[in-house]
């Protein structure tokens, strides 16, 4: 299974705007799942399922916006986090 083909086919079928909306929805579902998990209303597997949905949408968004640009931004954020962790 080639992710780029799946991402391209998804955009062709539903369009970018729909995928932006889907990403927002999946993130909201993860937020709700984490809140429910903390209160003991759902199990770990339910959170993992929502994480999988968000992971797929993040992959698609990264492809849509440009993987290199996203990777560069992640590296910058990691460097900043590293500096914060090493401050006295």
Protein Blocks (a to p, Z undefined) as FASTA:
>chain_A
ZZklmmmmmmmmnomklmmmmmmmmmmmmmmmmmmmmnopacfklmmmmmmmmmmmmmmm
mmmnopklmmmmmmmmmmmmmmmmmpZZ
